[in-house]
Amino acid sequence: MKTTTTPTATSTATTGTASPCWIVTVDVLASIYADAGKTPSAIRADIFKAEDRLNSRGDRIAGNGLAAHGAVIRRGRKVLLDVHRYGNWLAGQPPQQAAEGAA
C-alpha cells in the first residue's frame, strides 16, 4: 500500500514572518476536496484552464482565475498546488497576492 505524506514548508513574506504553506500533488488535493466533487480529472481541467489561451481562430479565451491566485506551482513535469490558495479560489475569494505585497 502506498502512503502519501505531505510535507509542510514555510514561506517568508515581505514582512519577514513565516506562514505555513501546504503544497500537494493533484491526487492528494482531490482527496482533500472530494466532498466538493473535485476529482483528479476536474483539478487537471482547472489547471489547464487557469491561464488565458487562444482558440483555433486566434481569439483569446479568458482563464478561470486560478493562475492569479498563484495556486499552481510547476517544476518541470511536476505540478504541485497550494491547498490554501486553491481553496480560496474555489470559494470565490479574491487573490491575496496584492495584500501580501502591501503588508
Residue pairs with C-beta under 8 A, 6 or more apart in sequence:
4 25
4 27
4 28
6 22
6 23
6 24
6 28
7 23
8 20
8 21
8 22
9 20
9 21
9 23
10 18
10 19
10 20
10 21
11 18
11 19
11 21
12 18
13 19
13 100
13 103
14 100
14 101
14 103
15 103
21 82
21 84
22 82
22 83
22 84
23 73
23 80
23 81
23 82
23 83
24 32
24 80
24 81
24 83
25 79
25 80
25 81
26 40
26 43
26 44
26 47
26 79
26 81
27 40
29 38
29 43
29 81
29 83
29 86
30 38
30 39
30 40
30 42
30 43
32 83
33 43
33 86
33 87
33 90
36 90
38 90
43 81
46 64
46 66
47 66
47 72
47 79
47 81
49 63
49 64
49 66
50 63
50 64
50 65
50 66
50 67
50 72
51 63
51 67
52 60
52 61
52 62
52 63
53 60
53 61
53 63
54 60
54 61
55 61
65 89
65 95
66 72
66 86
66 89
68 95
68 97
69 85
69 86
69 88
69 89
69 95
69 96
69 97
70 82
70 85
70 95
70 97
71 81
71 82
71 85
71 86
71 89
72 79
72 80
72 81
73 79
73 80
73 81
73 82
74 80
85 96
88 95
88 96
89 95
